[in-house]
Amino acid sequence: MSQMAQTRRARPSQGGAKQEVSMTTGFIGLGAVGAKLAGNLQRNGVALKVFDLDAEKMAGFIANGSLAGTSAAEVMASCDVVITSLPSPAASEAVLAQMLPEMGPGKTWVEMSTTDPAVIVEQAARVSATGGIAVEAPVSGGCHRAATGNISVFCGGPRETFEAVLPLLTILGRKVLHTGEVGTASKLKVMTNYLATANLLTLCEALTTMKAAGLDMATTYEAIRISSGTSFVHETESQLILSGSRDVDFALDLVMKDIGLFQALADAHDVPLELSPLVIDMIKQGQAAFGASAQSDRMIERLEAATGLEVRAEGFPQELVDDEPPARGAEVIVRRS
């Protein structure tokens, strides 16, 4: 059996998304990723009601025409679909507890947080008991791509509901993959974050070793970029490592949450992982050295301290900018033959 993925052509967005998105839409959680996702909806003409515990994070949206929600419950009560982007499973549970009494037939919850796969399945069952519907839609691709709508979206939930919210998802992301039932998207998301973390750690070791061996760092960057060793993580985070910025907008506490969820998934299925426990231990050491909320690309500084080297190069950016032009997204179709 061979398998390949294709992307359906996106329909052109004429006059913004307002023509295609008829449902009233709420957005809860305007943090590092959530604010960028909500901003894409607002820029594309989707009428939003927003809510965050930090009123200052709501101010820019309100100034640009969004309505201000007064609570998670009030947003759910007044909207057909509510999107959440929250920092932890605990925060997700707290918000759901407030929204649940306002749910029922015609209400849809789209959970875009990276959360525990087992938890989202149980939460979706509680939503279903009210007559409402829950889907999960975690994103992957970095905060800089979330800002332009060029991020990828994994969506788990009933096919009918997926198709109903697809007009929103194709504004939020460039590539949208229906992964199956609720829980499947979260499993795939923690897998991708585990892979990205392991890749970051190996890049730190590779860059430091080349520096110690006397290689030019800009040349080393290009050698990796044009070779079989390249990756999305290299083409983004390595640039911030070499510039000295080391601010990828993704903190070690979030990394620890995600790789911990991946390890728990492996444990639940009796998979005897060998690298994963080492990755977790290394991130714990990074947290001890730099603080739980330090930026993840500061992991290079453990090796700099151990070797006395400075792994930097001229000409690399202080922040990541997505240079891919924004465009309406499309569903990725997995074909089997």
Secondary structure, 3 states (H helix, E strand, C coil): CCEEEEECCCCCCCCCHHHCCCCCEEEECCCCCHHHHHHHHHHCCCCEEEECCCHHHHHHHHHCCCEECCCHHHHHHHCCEEEECCCCHHHHHHHHHHHHHHCCCCCEEEECCCCCHHHHHHHHHHHHHCCCEEEECCEECCHHHHCCCCCEEEEECCHHHHHHHHHHHHHHCCEEEEEECCCHHHHHHHHHHHHHHHHHHHHHHHHHHHHHCCCCHHHHHHHHHCCCCCCHHHHHHHHHHHHCCCCCCCEHHHHHHHHHHHHHHHHHCCCCCCHHHHHHHHHHHHHHHHCCCCEHHHHHHHHHHHHCCCCCCCCCCCCCCCCCCCCCCEEEEEEEC
